[in-house]
Amino acid sequence: MDYPEIKKYCDEKQVTLVAVSKTKPAEEILTVYSMGQRIFGENKVQELLQKSDQLPKDIQWHLIGHLQSNKVKQVVPAVTMIHSVDSPNLLREVHLEAKKINRTIDVLLQIHIAQEETKFGLSTEEAKEIMNGQLENLTSINIRGLMGIASFTTNEEQVRNEFRSLKTFFDQMKNQKRNLDFSILSMGMSGDYKIAIEEGSNMVRIGSAIFGSR
Ligand SMILES: *Cc1c(COP(=O)(O)O)cnc(C)c1O
């Protein structure tokens, strides 16, 4: 359990730590909770809902995995942030469900930065279109920033370049929008969070380095 060390590292760099608890039982989450962690990330809607039911109510749950339209209604009341919005449709649906329950949900647009085909996410062009679109109508969502997953490779230079290009795009969008709320860059996992932070990440999603391998 390297939680205290990782937490200290993130605090020193002023980076928000999302502890990724997917596949881990409630008792292990409680251990990390008791050390002060309040933000936990899950990638599956059912699992997130079960855990949010069982665990302390002051936990902030972040959905970090792909979200299907038919699960939006269930998940919206349980989360404070969704990292994985990857279509205009999904954005609208999250807005509508959040509106119904009188809440505003923070969302990140997931950008495809890896070379692998399998990763979800928007191209920078698609994200630009969304950001330049009719967002005024989507009053119950707040686009807080971007999320990206680097290639799963031992080639550090490639990983670094992917993070760097996302940071460049993030800065572009931020300057263009001049919107103070657009301030979160979620990049970095157990294997690459130090590189991600060096390249400008301010939110990391760390699972196995905290909870052990899955
Ligand atoms: C599982 C997962 C993580 C954490 O992965 P680790 O390598 O265990 O740190 C981060 N982000 C997403 C989107 C994930 O699905």
The ligand as a Gaussian input file, in Angstrom:
#p B3LYP/6-31G(d) Opt

LIG

0 1
 C       -8.088000       1.408000     -14.509000
 C       -7.960000       2.803000     -14.952000
 C       -7.006000       3.657000     -14.374000
 C       -6.013000       3.219000     -13.311000
 O       -5.139000       2.280000     -13.836000
 P       -3.840000       1.793000     -12.987000
 O       -2.875000       1.402000     -14.025000
 O       -4.325000       0.667000     -12.147000
 O       -3.399000       2.944000     -12.178000
 C       -6.957000       4.975000     -14.817000
 N       -7.789000       5.434000     -15.765000
 C       -8.723000       4.649000     -16.345000
 C       -9.599000       5.238000     -17.390000
 C       -8.845000       3.317000     -15.962000
 O       -9.773000       2.539000     -16.542000

